[in-house]
Amino acid sequence: MTYKQWSDEYYESAMRVRERINLLKAEMKTAGADKLAELTNRLNIMTGMYYDCMDTARLLGKRQGEC
């Protein structure tokens, strides 16, 4: 597997996580107070995952030219 392919996989993962984030945000708009704290926690975790995937994709994309 090349760095480019690896980078693309991380980018695709980030896009799937972003789709889930959008669903969570939509669900939060109609959630009751008891469910809102749980959804907020899940949203925070997913947001961290999204940024981790994007950072890794960028780093791997840069590294492809170094080898």
MOQUI-V605800 format. One record per residue. N is the residue number from 1. RES is the residue in one small letter. BURIAL is 1 if it has 24 or more other C-alpha atoms within 12 Angstrom, else 0. D_CENTER is the distance of its C-alpha to the mean C-alpha in Angstrom with 2 decimals. Layout:
# MOQUI-V605800
<<N:RES:BURIAL:D_CENTER> <N:RES:BURIAL:D_CENTER>>
This chain:
# MOQUI-V605800
<<1:m:0:21.91> <2:t:0:21.69> <3:y:0:19.27> <4:k:0:18.51> <5:q:0:17.73> <6:w:0:15.56> <7:s:1:13.68> <8:d:1:13.39> <9:e:0:12.04> <10:y:1:9.11> <11:y:1:8.64> <12:e:0:9.14> <13:s:1:6.65> <14:a:1:3.89> <15:m:0:6.35> <16:r:0:6.83> <17:v:1:3.94> <18:r:1:5.12> <19:e:0:8.39> <20:r:0:8.36> <21:i:1:7.80> <22:n:0:10.68> <23:l:0:12.65> <24:l:1:12.52> <25:k:0:13.74> <26:a:0:16.41> <27:e:0:17.44> <28:m:0:17.85> <29:k:0:20.37> <30:t:0:22.71> <31:a:0:22.18> <32:g:0:25.11> <33:a:0:25.32> <34:d:0:25.25> <35:k:0:21.90> <36:l:0:20.30> <37:a:0:19.95> <38:e:0:18.16> <39:l:1:15.68> <40:t:0:15.17> <41:n:0:14.56> <42:r:0:11.97> <43:l:1:10.24> <44:n:0:10.52> <45:i:0:9.17> <46:m:1:5.96> <47:t:1:5.83> <48:g:0:6.85> <49:m:1:4.57> <50:y:1:1.99> <51:y:0:5.73> <52:d:0:6.99> <53:c:1:5.84> <54:m:1:7.11> <55:d:0:10.00> <56:t:1:10.90> <57:a:1:11.04> <58:r:0:13.23> <59:l:0:15.33> <60:l:1:16.04> <61:g:0:16.89> <62:k:0:19.30> <63:r:0:20.76> <64:q:0:21.80> <65:g:0:24.67> <66:e:0:25.90> <67:c:0:27.20>>
